[in-house]
């Protein structure tokens, strides 16, 4: 398993877009993403100048039905 780094919200959104997720809406500093055929909606924090914490990112990857290696390959 690859080691998961810390990334900004913008980088994370781009990686999920490569995996087929699309931005459905944004409210404040959080972007909601959806994918056809998936029940989950991902809520990605987009706080200026801050990286998303590893635990939060792991939860997002798990909710998306992906592995860490699949996510890293989309970066």
CHARMM internal coordinates of N, CA and C (Angstrom, degrees):
IC EDIT
DIST 1 N 1 CA 1.4402
DIST 1 CA 1 C 1.5232
ANGL 1 N 1 CA 1 C 108.69
DIST 1 C 2 N 1.2974
ANGL 1 CA 1 C 2 N 115.99
DIHE 1 N 1 CA 1 C 2 N 137.99
DIST 2 N 2 CA 1.4577
ANGL 1 C 2 N 2 CA 121.60
DIHE 1 CA 1 C 2 N 2 CA 179.04
DIST 2 CA 2 C 1.5236
ANGL 2 N 2 CA 2 C 110.17
DIHE 1 C 2 N 2 CA 2 C -78.33
DIST 2 C 3 N 1.3054
ANGL 2 CA 2 C 3 N 114.85
DIHE 2 N 2 CA 2 C 3 N 153.31
DIST 3 N 3 CA 1.4613
ANGL 2 C 3 N 3 CA 119.99
DIHE 2 CA 2 C 3 N 3 CA 178.00
DIST 3 CA 3 C 1.5254
ANGL 3 N 3 CA 3 C 108.67
DIHE 2 C 3 N 3 CA 3 C -81.64
DIST 3 C 4 N 1.2987
ANGL 3 CA 3 C 4 N 115.39
DIHE 3 N 3 CA 3 C 4 N 133.79
DIST 4 N 4 CA 1.4562
ANGL 3 C 4 N 4 CA 121.91
DIHE 3 CA 3 C 4 N 4 CA -178.28
DIST 4 CA 4 C 1.5186
ANGL 4 N 4 CA 4 C 109.36
DIHE 3 C 4 N 4 CA 4 C -88.88
DIST 4 C 5 N 1.3191
ANGL 4 CA 4 C 5 N 116.38
DIHE 4 N 4 CA 4 C 5 N 127.30
DIST 5 N 5 CA 1.4531
ANGL 4 C 5 N 5 CA 121.43
DIHE 4 CA 4 C 5 N 5 CA 178.49
DIST 5 CA 5 C 1.5153
ANGL 5 N 5 CA 5 C 111.28
DIHE 4 C 5 N 5 CA 5 C -92.08
DIST 5 C 6 N 1.3146
ANGL 5 CA 5 C 6 N 116.30
DIHE 5 N 5 CA 5 C 6 N -170.69
DIST 6 N 6 CA 1.4625
ANGL 5 C 6 N 6 CA 120.75
DIHE 5 CA 5 C 6 N 6 CA 174.20
DIST 6 CA 6 C 1.5247
ANGL 6 N 6 CA 6 C 107.51
DIHE 5 C 6 N 6 CA 6 C -108.23
DIST 6 C 7 N 1.3129
ANGL 6 CA 6 C 7 N 115.62
DIHE 6 N 6 CA 6 C 7 N 139.40
DIST 7 N 7 CA 1.4581
ANGL 6 C 7 N 7 CA 121.78
DIHE 6 CA 6 C 7 N 7 CA -175.56
DIST 7 CA 7 C 1.5202
ANGL 7 N 7 CA 7 C 109.18
DIHE 6 C 7 N 7 CA 7 C -137.64
DIST 7 C 8 N 1.3131
ANGL 7 CA 7 C 8 N 115.80
DIHE 7 N 7 CA 7 C 8 N 158.01
DIST 8 N 8 CA 1.4584
ANGL 7 C 8 N 8 CA 120.35
DIHE 7 CA 7 C 8 N 8 CA 175.77
DIST 8 CA 8 C 1.5250
ANGL 8 N 8 CA 8 C 109.21
DIHE 7 C 8 N 8 CA 8 C -75.96
DIST 8 C 9 N 1.3151
ANGL 8 CA 8 C 9 N 115.55
DIHE 8 N 8 CA 8 C 9 N 162.88
DIST 9 N 9 CA 1.4628
ANGL 8 C 9 N 9 CA 120.49
DIHE 8 CA 8 C 9 N 9 CA 178.87
DIST 9 CA 9 C 1.5193
ANGL 9 N 9 CA 9 C 112.51
DIHE 8 C 9 N 9 CA 9 C -59.62
DIST 9 C 10 N 1.3282
ANGL 9 CA 9 C 10 N 117.16
DIHE 9 N 9 CA 9 C 10 N -36.40
DIST 10 N 10 CA 1.4604
ANGL 9 C 10 N 10 CA 121.40
DIHE 9 CA 9 C 10 N 10 CA -179.68
DIST 10 CA 10 C 1.5202
ANGL 10 N 10 CA 10 C 111.49
DIHE 9 C 10 N 10 CA 10 C -62.56
DIST 10 C 11 N 1.3188
ANGL 10 CA 10 C 11 N 117.07
DIHE 10 N 10 CA 10 C 11 N -43.38
DIST 11 N 11 CA 1.4659
ANGL 10 C 11 N 11 CA 121.85
DIHE 10 CA 10 C 11 N 11 CA 179.31
DIST 11 CA 11 C 1.5280
ANGL 11 N 11 CA 11 C 110.16
DIHE 10 C 11 N 11 CA 11 C -64.90
DIST 11 C 12 N 1.3259
ANGL 11 CA 11 C 12 N 116.38
DIHE 11 N 11 CA 11 C 12 N -40.50
DIST 12 N 12 CA 1.4613
ANGL 11 C 12 N 12 CA 121.00
DIHE 11 CA 11 C 12 N 12 CA -179.57
DIST 12 CA 12 C 1.5226
ANGL 12 N 12 CA 12 C 110.75
DIHE 11 C 12 N 12 CA 12 C -65.84
DIST 12 C 13 N 1.3221
ANGL 12 CA 12 C 13 N 117.39
DIHE 12 N 12 CA 12 C 13 N -42.77
DIST 13 N 13 CA 1.4731
ANGL 12 C 13 N 13 CA 120.97
DIHE 12 CA 12 C 13 N 13 CA 178.64
DIST 13 CA 13 C 1.5312
ANGL 13 N 13 CA 13 C 109.84
DIHE 12 C 13 N 13 CA 13 C -60.54
DIST 13 C 14 N 1.3241
ANGL 13 CA 13 C 14 N 118.14
DIHE 13 N 13 CA 13 C 14 N -44.32
DIST 14 N 14 CA 1.4709
ANGL 13 C 14 N 14 CA 121.35
DIHE 13 CA 13 C 14 N 14 CA 179.56
DIST 14 CA 14 C 1.5305
ANGL 14 N 14 CA 14 C 111.21
DIHE 13 C 14 N 14 CA 14 C -61.70
DIST 14 C 15 N 1.3371
ANGL 14 CA 14 C 15 N 116.71
DIHE 14 N 14 CA 14 C 15 N -40.16
DIST 15 N 15 CA 1.4708
ANGL 14 C 15 N 15 CA 120.41
DIHE 14 CA 14 C 15 N 15 CA 179.96
DIST 15 CA 15 C 1.5298
ANGL 15 N 15 CA 15 C 110.48
DIHE 14 C 15 N 15 CA 15 C -64.83
DIST 15 C 16 N 1.3264
ANGL 15 CA 15 C 16 N 116.97
DIHE 15 N 15 CA 15 C 16 N -42.61
DIST 16 N 16 CA 1.4679
ANGL 15 C 16 N 16 CA 119.21
DIHE 15 CA 15 C 16 N 16 CA 178.64
DIST 16 CA 16 C 1.5352
ANGL 16 N 16 CA 16 C 111.27
DIHE 15 C 16 N 16 CA 16 C -69.36
DIST 16 C 17 N 1.3217
ANGL 16 CA 16 C 17 N 117.69
DIHE 16 N 16 CA 16 C 17 N -32.26
DIST 17 N 17 CA 1.4623
ANGL 16 C 17 N 17 CA 119.84
DIHE 16 CA 16 C 17 N 17 CA 175.89
DIST 17 CA 17 C 1.5233
ANGL 17 N 17 CA 17 C 110.82
DIHE 16 C 17 N 17 CA 17 C -63.87
DIST 17 C 18 N 1.3223
ANGL 17 CA 17 C 18 N 118.21
DIHE 17 N 17 CA 17 C 18 N -38.49
DIST 18 N 18 CA 1.4610
ANGL 17 C 18 N 18 CA 121.23
DIHE 17 CA 17 C 18 N 18 CA 176.35
DIST 18 CA 18 C 1.5193
ANGL 18 N 18 CA 18 C 111.19
DIHE 17 C 18 N 18 CA 18 C -63.86
DIST 18 C 19 N 1.3395
ANGL 18 CA 18 C 19 N 117.18
DIHE 18 N 18 CA 18 C 19 N -26.61
DIST 19 N 19 CA 1.4591
ANGL 18 C 19 N 19 CA 122.17
DIHE 18 CA 18 C 19 N 19 CA -179.89
DIST 19 CA 19 C 1.5272
ANGL 19 N 19 CA 19 C 111.96
DIHE 18 C 19 N 19 CA 19 C -87.94
DIST 19 C 20 N 1.3316
ANGL 19 CA 19 C 20 N 117.74
DIHE 19 N 19 CA 19 C 20 N 3.76
DIST 20 N 20 CA 1.4576
ANGL 19 C 20 N 20 CA 120.79
DIHE 19 CA 19 C 20 N 20 CA 175.37
DIST 20 CA 20 C 1.5160
ANGL 20 N 20 CA 20 C 115.58
DIHE 19 C 20 N 20 CA 20 C 103.40
DIST 20 C 21 N 1.3114
ANGL 20 CA 20 C 21 N 118.19
DIHE 20 N 20 CA 20 C 21 N 0.89
DIST 21 N 21 CA 1.4609
ANGL 20 C 21 N 21 CA 121.65
DIHE 20 CA 20 C 21 N 21 CA 177.84
DIST 21 CA 21 C 1.5220
ANGL 21 N 21 CA 21 C 109.30
DIHE 20 C 21 N 21 CA 21 C -83.82
DIST 21 C 22 N 1.3264
ANGL 21 CA 21 C 22 N 117.10
DIHE 21 N 21 CA 21 C 22 N 148.59
DIST 22 N 22 CA 1.4631
ANGL 21 C 22 N 22 CA 120.64
DIHE 21 CA 21 C 22 N 22 CA 178.25
DIST 22 CA 22 C 1.5242
ANGL 22 N 22 CA 22 C 109.73
DIHE 21 C 22 N 22 CA 22 C -128.94
DIST 22 C 23 N 1.3167
ANGL 22 CA 22 C 23 N 115.06
DIHE 22 N 22 CA 22 C 23 N 152.56
DIST 23 N 23 CA 1.4608
ANGL 22 C 23 N 23 CA 120.80
DIHE 22 CA 22 C 23 N 23 CA 179.60
DIST 23 CA 23 C 1.5186
ANGL 23 N 23 CA 23 C 108.15
DIHE 22 C 23 N 23 CA 23 C -74.23
DIST 23 C 24 N 1.3292
ANGL 23 CA 23 C 24 N 116.77
DIHE 23 N 23 CA 23 C 24 N 124.26
DIST 24 N 24 CA 1.4553
ANGL 23 C 24 N 24 CA 120.18
DIHE 23 CA 23 C 24 N 24 CA 179.34
DIST 24 CA 24 C 1.5257
ANGL 24 N 24 CA 24 C 111.65
DIHE 23 C 24 N 24 CA 24 C -98.74
DIST 24 C 25 N 1.3330
ANGL 24 CA 24 C 25 N 116.11
DIHE 24 N 24 CA 24 C 25 N -32.88
DIST 25 N 25 CA 1.4658
ANGL 24 C 25 N 25 CA 119.13
DIHE 24 CA 24 C 25 N 25 CA 178.87
DIST 25 CA 25 C 1.5316
ANGL 25 N 25 CA 25 C 109.02
DIHE 24 C 25 N 25 CA 25 C -168.74
DIST 25 C 26 N 1.3295
ANGL 25 CA 25 C 26 N 114.33
DIHE 25 N 25 CA 25 C 26 N 167.48
DIST 26 N 26 CA 1.4586
ANGL 25 C 26 N 26 CA 120.30
DIHE 25 CA 25 C 26 N 26 CA 174.78
DIST 26 CA 26 C 1.5135
ANGL 26 N 26 CA 26 C 107.98
DIHE 25 C 26 N 26 CA 26 C -138.64
DIST 26 C 27 N 1.3108
ANGL 26 CA 26 C 27 N 115.36
DIHE 26 N 26 CA 26 C 27 N 132.49
DIST 27 N 27 CA 1.4594
ANGL 26 C 27 N 27 CA 120.25
DIHE 26 CA 26 C 27 N 27 CA 176.24
DIST 27 CA 27 C 1.5193
ANGL 27 N 27 CA 27 C 107.41
DIHE 26 C 27 N 27 CA 27 C -131.35
DIST 27 C 28 N 1.3055
ANGL 27 CA 27 C 28 N 115.92
DIHE 27 N 27 CA 27 C 28 N 115.53
DIST 28 N 28 CA 1.4543
ANGL 27 C 28 N 28 CA 120.30
DIHE 27 CA 27 C 28 N 28 CA -177.64
DIST 28 CA 28 C 1.5169
ANGL 28 N 28 CA 28 C 110.70
DIHE 27 C 28 N 28 CA 28 C 64.98
DIST 28 C 29 N 1.3241
ANGL 28 CA 28 C 29 N 116.00
DIHE 28 N 28 CA 28 C 29 N -125.13
DIST 29 N 29 CA 1.4583
ANGL 28 C 29 N 29 CA 119.70
DIHE 28 CA 28 C 29 N 29 CA -176.19
DIST 29 CA 29 C 1.5268
ANGL 29 N 29 CA 29 C 112.54
DIHE 28 C 29 N 29 CA 29 C -103.71
DIST 29 C 30 N 1.3365
ANGL 29 CA 29 C 30 N 117.66
DIHE 29 N 29 CA 29 C 30 N 21.67
DIST 30 N 30 CA 1.4569
ANGL 29 C 30 N 30 CA 121.27
DIHE 29 CA 29 C 30 N 30 CA 178.49
DIST 30 CA 30 C 1.5253
ANGL 30 N 30 CA 30 C 110.67
DIHE 29 C 30 N 30 CA 30 C -124.43
DIST 30 C 31 N 1.3223
ANGL 30 CA 30 C 31 N 115.75
DIHE 30 N 30 CA 30 C 31 N 135.69
DIST 31 N 31 CA 1.4578
ANGL 30 C 31 N 31 CA 122.28
DIHE 30 CA 30 C 31 N 31 CA 177.90
DIST 31 CA 31 C 1.5207
ANGL 31 N 31 CA 31 C 108.14
DIHE 30 C 31 N 31 CA 31 C -105.73
DIST 31 C 32 N 1.3225
ANGL 31 CA 31 C 32 N 117.18
DIHE 31 N 31 CA 31 C 32 N 130.32
DIST 32 N 32 CA 1.4628
ANGL 31 C 32 N 32 CA 121.90
DIHE 31 CA 31 C 32 N 32 CA 176.34
DIST 32 CA 32 C 1.5215
ANGL 32 N 32 CA 32 C 108.34
DIHE 31 C 32 N 32 CA 32 C -98.69
DIST 32 C 33 N 1.3296
ANGL 32 CA 32 C 33 N 115.51
DIHE 32 N 32 CA 32 C 33 N 134.02
DIST 33 N 33 CA 1.4596
ANGL 32 C 33 N 33 CA 121.05
DIHE 32 CA 32 C 33 N 33 CA -179.32
DIST 33 CA 33 C 1.5237
ANGL 33 N 33 CA 33 C 109.59
DIHE 32 C 33 N 33 CA 33 C -124.48
DIST 33 C 34 N 1.3287
ANGL 33 CA 33 C 34 N 115.68
DIHE 33 N 33 CA 33 C 34 N 143.20
DIST 34 N 34 CA 1.4540
ANGL 33 C 34 N 34 CA 121.98
DIHE 33 CA 33 C 34 N 34 CA 179.54
DIST 34 CA 34 C 1.5156
ANGL 34 N 34 CA 34 C 109.80
DIHE 33 C 34 N 34 CA 34 C -132.19
DIST 34 C 35 N 1.3302
ANGL 34 CA 34 C 35 N 114.95
DIHE 34 N 34 CA 34 C 35 N 158.34
DIST 35 N 35 CA 1.4596
ANGL 34 C 35 N 35 CA 121.17
DIHE 34 CA 34 C 35 N 35 CA 177.72
DIST 35 CA 35 C 1.5160
ANGL 35 N 35 CA 35 C 107.66
DIHE 34 C 35 N 35 CA 35 C -140.59
DIST 35 C 36 N 1.3348
ANGL 35 CA 35 C 36 N 117.86
DIHE 35 N 35 CA 35 C 36 N 131.96
DIST 36 N 36 CA 1.4590
ANGL 35 C 36 N 36 CA 119.88
DIHE 35 CA 35 C 36 N 36 CA 178.01
DIST 36 CA 36 C 1.5295
ANGL 36 N 36 CA 36 C 110.81
DIHE 35 C 36 N 36 CA 36 C -57.85
DIST 36 C 37 N 1.3294
ANGL 36 CA 36 C 37 N 115.57
DIHE 36 N 36 CA 36 C 37 N 135.05
DIST 37 N 37 CA 1.4543
ANGL 36 C 37 N 37 CA 120.38
DIHE 36 CA 36 C 37 N 37 CA -179.92
DIST 37 CA 37 C 1.5187
ANGL 37 N 37 CA 37 C 114.21
DIHE 36 C 37 N 37 CA 37 C 88.87
DIST 37 C 38 N 1.3173
ANGL 37 CA 37 C 38 N 118.00
DIHE 37 N 37 CA 37 C 38 N -4.46
DIST 38 N 38 CA 1.4649
ANGL 37 C 38 N 38 CA 122.45
DIHE 37 CA 37 C 38 N 38 CA 179.03
DIST 38 CA 38 C 1.5264
ANGL 38 N 38 CA 38 C 108.71
DIHE 37 C 38 N 38 CA 38 C -111.63
DIST 38 C 39 N 1.3093
ANGL 38 CA 38 C 39 N 116.70
DIHE 38 N 38 CA 38 C 39 N 135.19
DIST 39 N 39 CA 1.4636
ANGL 38 C 39 N 39 CA 120.35
DIHE 38 CA 38 C 39 N 39 CA 177.73
DIST 39 CA 39 C 1.5208
ANGL 39 N 39 CA 39 C 112.00
DIHE 38 C 39 N 39 CA 39 C -78.44
DIST 39 C 40 N 1.3135
ANGL 39 CA 39 C 40 N 116.82
DIHE 39 N 39 CA 39 C 40 N -28.36
DIST 40 N 40 CA 1.4672
ANGL 39 C 40 N 40 CA 121.33
DIHE 39 CA 39 C 40 N 40 CA -175.01
DIST 40 CA 40 C 1.5215
ANGL 40 N 40 CA 40 C 112.05
DIHE 39 C 40 N 40 CA 40 C -74.53
DIST 40 C 41 N 1.3093
ANGL 40 CA 40 C 41 N 115.43
DIHE 40 N 40 CA 40 C 41 N 148.14
DIST 41 N 41 CA 1.4536
ANGL 40 C 41 N 41 CA 123.26
DIHE 40 CA 40 C 41 N 41 CA 169.44
DIST 41 CA 41 C 1.5234
ANGL 41 N 41 CA 41 C 106.09
DIHE 40 C 41 N 41 CA 41 C -117.98
DIST 41 C 42 N 1.3147
ANGL 41 CA 41 C 42 N 116.08
DIHE 41 N 41 CA 41 C 42 N 127.07
DIST 42 N 42 CA 1.4613
ANGL 41 C 42 N 42 CA 120.69
DIHE 41 CA 41 C 42 N 42 CA -178.98
DIST 42 CA 42 C 1.5195
ANGL 42 N 42 CA 42 C 109.58
DIHE 41 C 42 N 42 CA 42 C -90.50
DIST 42 C 43 N 1.3142
ANGL 42 CA 42 C 43 N 117.17
DIHE 42 N 42 CA 42 C 43 N 133.60
DIST 43 N 43 CA 1.4532
ANGL 42 C 43 N 43 CA 122.53
DIHE 42 CA 42 C 43 N 43 CA 176.82
DIST 43 CA 43 C 1.5234
ANGL 43 N 43 CA 43 C 107.69
DIHE 42 C 43 N 43 CA 43 C -115.10
DIST 43 C 44 N 1.3221
ANGL 43 CA 43 C 44 N 115.93
DIHE 43 N 43 CA 43 C 44 N 107.34
DIST 44 N 44 CA 1.4592
ANGL 43 C 44 N 44 CA 121.39
DIHE 43 CA 43 C 44 N 44 CA -173.27
DIST 44 CA 44 C 1.5295
ANGL 44 N 44 CA 44 C 109.88
DIHE 43 C 44 N 44 CA 44 C -105.21
DIST 44 C 45 N 1.3493
ANGL 44 CA 44 C 45 N 116.89
DIHE 44 N 44 CA 44 C 45 N 122.59
DIST 45 N 45 CA 1.4643
ANGL 44 C 45 N 45 CA 119.67
DIHE 44 CA 44 C 45 N 45 CA 178.81
DIST 45 CA 45 C 1.5247
ANGL 45 N 45 CA 45 C 111.20
DIHE 44 C 45 N 45 CA 45 C -72.02
DIST 45 C 46 N 1.3074
ANGL 45 CA 45 C 46 N 116.63
DIHE 45 N 45 CA 45 C 46 N 135.94
DIST 46 N 46 CA 1.4640
ANGL 45 C 46 N 46 CA 122.72
DIHE 45 CA 45 C 46 N 46 CA -178.57
DIST 46 CA 46 C 1.5316
ANGL 46 N 46 CA 46 C 109.96
DIHE 45 C 46 N 46 CA 46 C -121.40
DIST 46 C 47 N 1.3281
ANGL 46 CA 46 C 47 N 117.12
DIHE 46 N 46 CA 46 C 47 N 51.22
DIST 47 N 47 CA 1.4528
ANGL 46 C 47 N 47 CA 121.25
DIHE 46 CA 46 C 47 N 47 CA -178.08
DIST 47 CA 47 C 1.5274
ANGL 47 N 47 CA 47 C 109.96
DIHE 46 C 47 N 47 CA 47 C -74.67
DIST 47 C 48 N 1.3268
ANGL 47 CA 47 C 48 N 116.09
DIHE 47 N 47 CA 47 C 48 N 131.57
DIST 48 N 48 CA 1.4725
ANGL 47 C 48 N 48 CA 120.99
DIHE 47 CA 47 C 48 N 48 CA -177.06
DIST 48 CA 48 C 1.5159
ANGL 48 N 48 CA 48 C 111.59
DIHE 47 C 48 N 48 CA 48 C -62.73
DIST 48 C 49 N 1.3235
ANGL 48 CA 48 C 49 N 114.77
DIHE 48 N 48 CA 48 C 49 N 131.41
DIST 49 N 49 CA 1.4463
ANGL 48 C 49 N 49 CA 121.00
DIHE 48 CA 48 C 49 N 49 CA 173.93
DIST 49 CA 49 C 1.5210
ANGL 49 N 49 CA 49 C 115.38
DIHE 48 C 49 N 49 CA 49 C 73.53
DIST 49 C 50 N 1.3427
ANGL 49 CA 49 C 50 N 118.16
DIHE 49 N 49 CA 49 C 50 N 7.19
DIST 50 N 50 CA 1.4630
ANGL 49 C 50 N 50 CA 120.00
DIHE 49 CA 49 C 50 N 50 CA -178.73
DIST 50 CA 50 C 1.5191
ANGL 50 N 50 CA 50 C 109.91
DIHE 49 C 50 N 50 CA 50 C -123.86
DIST 50 C 51 N 1.3305
ANGL 50 CA 50 C 51 N 114.94
DIHE 50 N 50 CA 50 C 51 N 142.45
DIST 51 N 51 CA 1.4540
ANGL 50 C 51 N 51 CA 120.45
DIHE 50 CA 50 C 51 N 51 CA 173.65
DIST 51 CA 51 C 1.5192
ANGL 51 N 51 CA 51 C 109.31
DIHE 50 C 51 N 51 CA 51 C -85.35
DIST 51 C 52 N 1.3237
ANGL 51 CA 51 C 52 N 115.03
DIHE 51 N 51 CA 51 C 52 N 152.91
DIST 52 N 52 CA 1.4618
ANGL 51 C 52 N 52 CA 121.16
DIHE 51 CA 51 C 52 N 52 CA 175.78
DIST 52 CA 52 C 1.5253
ANGL 52 N 52 CA 52 C 107.47
DIHE 51 C 52 N 52 CA 52 C -76.53
DIST 52 C 53 N 1.3104
ANGL 52 CA 52 C 53 N 117.37
DIHE 52 N 52 CA 52 C 53 N 134.90
DIST 53 N 53 CA 1.4654
ANGL 52 C 53 N 53 CA 121.70
DIHE 52 CA 52 C 53 N 53 CA -178.22
DIST 53 CA 53 C 1.5230
ANGL 53 N 53 CA 53 C 110.53
DIHE 52 C 53 N 53 CA 53 C -65.04
DIST 53 C 54 N 1.3219
ANGL 53 CA 53 C 54 N 115.78
DIHE 53 N 53 CA 53 C 54 N 149.86
DIST 54 N 54 CA 1.4693
ANGL 53 C 54 N 54 CA 121.69
DIHE 53 CA 53 C 54 N 54 CA -176.51
DIST 54 CA 54 C 1.5230
ANGL 54 N 54 CA 54 C 112.33
DIHE 53 C 54 N 54 CA 54 C -59.23
DIST 54 C 55 N 1.3210
ANGL 54 CA 54 C 55 N 117.46
DIHE 54 N 54 CA 54 C 55 N -41.03
DIST 55 N 55 CA 1.4674
ANGL 54 C 55 N 55 CA 120.69
DIHE 54 CA 54 C 55 N 55 CA -179.52
DIST 55 CA 55 C 1.5184
ANGL 55 N 55 CA 55 C 111.66
DIHE 54 C 55 N 55 CA 55 C -63.78
DIST 55 C 56 N 1.3273
ANGL 55 CA 55 C 56 N 116.62
DIHE 55 N 55 CA 55 C 56 N -41.17
DIST 56 N 56 CA 1.4629
ANGL 55 C 56 N 56 CA 121.34
DIHE 55 CA 55 C 56 N 56 CA 177.07
DIST 56 CA 56 C 1.5139
ANGL 56 N 56 CA 56 C 110.12
DIHE 55 C 56 N 56 CA 56 C -64.20
DIST 56 C 57 N 1.3221
ANGL 56 CA 56 C 57 N 117.19
DIHE 56 N 56 CA 56 C 57 N -43.42
DIST 57 N 57 CA 1.4595
ANGL 56 C 57 N 57 CA 121.50
DIHE 56 CA 56 C 57 N 57 CA 179.44
DIST 57 CA 57 C 1.5277
ANGL 57 N 57 CA 57 C 110.99
DIHE 56 C 57 N 57 CA 57 C -63.76
DIST 57 C 58 N 1.3292
ANGL 57 CA 57 C 58 N 117.52
DIHE 57 N 57 CA 57 C 58 N -42.02
DIST 58 N 58 CA 1.4723
ANGL 57 C 58 N 58 CA 120.82
DIHE 57 CA 57 C 58 N 58 CA 177.48
DIST 58 CA 58 C 1.5266
ANGL 58 N 58 CA 58 C 111.05
DIHE 57 C 58 N 58 CA 58 C -60.48
DIST 58 C 59 N 1.3280
ANGL 58 CA 58 C 59 N 116.86
DIHE 58 N 58 CA 58 C 59 N -40.77
DIST 59 N 59 CA 1.4660
ANGL 58 C 59 N 59 CA 120.82
DIHE 58 CA 58 C 59 N 59 CA 178.20
DIST 59 CA 59 C 1.5295
ANGL 59 N 59 CA 59 C 110.74
DIHE 58 C 59 N 59 CA 59 C -64.46
DIST 59 C 60 N 1.3338
ANGL 59 CA 59 C 60 N 117.06
DIHE 59 N 59 CA 59 C 60 N -40.67
DIST 60 N 60 CA 1.4693
ANGL 59 C 60 N 60 CA 120.75
DIHE 59 CA 59 C 60 N 60 CA 178.39
DIST 60 CA 60 C 1.5314
ANGL 60 N 60 CA 60 C 110.74
DIHE 59 C 60 N 60 CA 60 C -63.33
DIST 60 C 61 N 1.3243
ANGL 60 CA 60 C 61 N 116.62
DIHE 60 N 60 CA 60 C 61 N -43.61
DIST 61 N 61 CA 1.4676
ANGL 60 C 61 N 61 CA 121.47
DIHE 60 CA 60 C 61 N 61 CA 179.52
DIST 61 CA 61 C 1.5234
ANGL 61 N 61 CA 61 C 110.06
DIHE 60 C 61 N 61 CA 61 C -62.92
DIST 61 C 62 N 1.3261
ANGL 61 CA 61 C 62 N 116.79
DIHE 61 N 61 CA 61 C 62 N -43.00
DIST 62 N 62 CA 1.4618
ANGL 61 C 62 N 62 CA 121.51
DIHE 61 CA 61 C 62 N 62 CA 179.47
DIST 62 CA 62 C 1.5321
ANGL 62 N 62 CA 62 C 110.53
DIHE 61 C 62 N 62 CA 62 C -64.23
DIST 62 C 63 N 1.3452
ANGL 62 CA 62 C 63 N 117.45
DIHE 62 N 62 CA 62 C 63 N -44.28
DIST 63 N 63 CA 1.4597
ANGL 62 C 63 N 63 CA 121.44
DIHE 62 CA 62 C 63 N 63 CA 179.11
DIST 63 CA 63 C 1.5220
ANGL 63 N 63 CA 63 C 111.63
DIHE 62 C 63 N 63 CA 63 C -63.04
DIST 63 C 64 N 1.3289
ANGL 63 CA 63 C 64 N 116.53
DIHE 63 N 63 CA 63 C 64 N -30.22
DIST 64 N 64 CA 1.4617
ANGL 63 C 64 N 64 CA 121.37
DIHE 63 CA 63 C 64 N 64 CA 179.96
DIST 64 CA 64 C 1.5277
ANGL 64 N 64 CA 64 C 111.82
DIHE 63 C 64 N 64 CA 64 C -78.75
DIST 64 C 65 N 1.3324
ANGL 64 CA 64 C 65 N 117.02
DIHE 64 N 64 CA 64 C 65 N -8.18
DIST 65 N 65 CA 1.4661
ANGL 64 C 65 N 65 CA 120.28
DIHE 64 CA 64 C 65 N 65 CA -179.36
DIST 65 CA 65 C 1.5133
ANGL 65 N 65 CA 65 C 112.80
DIHE 64 C 65 N 65 CA 65 C 76.08
DIST 65 C 66 N 1.3132
ANGL 65 CA 65 C 66 N 116.48
DIHE 65 N 65 CA 65 C 66 N 27.80
DIST 66 N 66 CA 1.4579
ANGL 65 C 66 N 66 CA 122.09
DIHE 65 CA 65 C 66 N 66 CA -178.29
DIST 66 CA 66 C 1.5230
ANGL 66 N 66 CA 66 C 109.61
DIHE 65 C 66 N 66 CA 66 C -113.66
DIST 66 C 67 N 1.3277
ANGL 66 CA 66 C 67 N 115.91
DIHE 66 N 66 CA 66 C 67 N 166.56
DIST 67 N 67 CA 1.4528
ANGL 66 C 67 N 67 CA 121.30
DIHE 66 CA 66 C 67 N 67 CA 170.32
DIST 67 CA 67 C 1.5275
ANGL 67 N 67 CA 67 C 107.79
DIHE 66 C 67 N 67 CA 67 C -100.96
DIST 67 C 68 N 1.3206
ANGL 67 CA 67 C 68 N 115.93
DIHE 67 N 67 CA 67 C 68 N 166.22
DIST 68 N 68 CA 1.4625
ANGL 67 C 68 N 68 CA 120.65
DIHE 67 CA 67 C 68 N 68 CA 178.85
DIST 68 CA 68 C 1.5290
ANGL 68 N 68 CA 68 C 109.58
DIHE 67 C 68 N 68 CA 68 C -62.05
DIST 68 C 69 N 1.3263
ANGL 68 CA 68 C 69 N 117.10
DIHE 68 N 68 CA 68 C 69 N -40.26
DIST 69 N 69 CA 1.4674
ANGL 68 C 69 N 69 CA 120.46
DIHE 68 CA 68 C 69 N 69 CA 179.58
DIST 69 CA 69 C 1.5290
ANGL 69 N 69 CA 69 C 111.89
DIHE 68 C 69 N 69 CA 69 C -63.45
DIST 69 C 70 N 1.3309
ANGL 69 CA 69 C 70 N 116.97
DIHE 69 N 69 CA 69 C 70 N -39.72
DIST 70 N 70 CA 1.4725
ANGL 69 C 70 N 70 CA 120.12
DIHE 69 CA 69 C 70 N 70 CA 177.30
DIST 70 CA 70 C 1.5236
ANGL 70 N 70 CA 70 C 110.56
DIHE 69 C 70 N 70 CA 70 C -64.06
DIST 70 C 71 N 1.3333
ANGL 70 CA 70 C 71 N 116.34
DIHE 70 N 70 CA 70 C 71 N -41.42
DIST 71 N 71 CA 1.4590
ANGL 70 C 71 N 71 CA 119.91
DIHE 70 CA 70 C 71 N 71 CA 178.82
DIST 71 CA 71 C 1.5220
ANGL 71 N 71 CA 71 C 110.57
DIHE 70 C 71 N 71 CA 71 C -63.16
DIST 71 C 72 N 1.3251
ANGL 71 CA 71 C 72 N 116.99
DIHE 71 N 71 CA 71 C 72 N -47.21
DIST 72 N 72 CA 1.4651
ANGL 71 C 72 N 72 CA 121.14
DIHE 71 CA 71 C 72 N 72 CA -178.17
DIST 72 CA 72 C 1.5273
ANGL 72 N 72 CA 72 C 111.14
DIHE 71 C 72 N 72 CA 72 C -62.12
DIST 72 C 73 N 1.3196
ANGL 72 CA 72 C 73 N 117.23
DIHE 72 N 72 CA 72 C 73 N -34.48
DIST 73 N 73 CA 1.4733
ANGL 72 C 73 N 73 CA 119.28
DIHE 72 CA 72 C 73 N 73 CA 178.68
DIST 73 CA 73 C 1.5255
ANGL 73 N 73 CA 73 C 112.19
DIHE 72 C 73 N 73 CA 73 C -68.36
DIST 73 C 74 N 1.3327
ANGL 73 CA 73 C 74 N 117.93
DIHE 73 N 73 CA 73 C 74 N -19.06
DIST 74 N 74 CA 1.4641
ANGL 73 C 74 N 74 CA 122.01
DIHE 73 CA 73 C 74 N 74 CA 178.16
DIST 74 CA 74 C 1.5252
ANGL 74 N 74 CA 74 C 113.12
DIHE 73 C 74 N 74 CA 74 C -90.19
DIST 74 C 75 N 1.3251
ANGL 74 CA 74 C 75 N 117.51
DIHE 74 N 74 CA 74 C 75 N -4.63
DIST 75 N 75 CA 1.4765
ANGL 74 C 75 N 75 CA 119.84
DIHE 74 CA 74 C 75 N 75 CA -178.91
DIST 75 CA 75 C 1.5119
ANGL 75 N 75 CA 75 C 111.84
DIHE 74 C 75 N 75 CA 75 C -70.69
END
COOR INIT
IC SEED 1 N 1 CA 1 C
IC BUILD
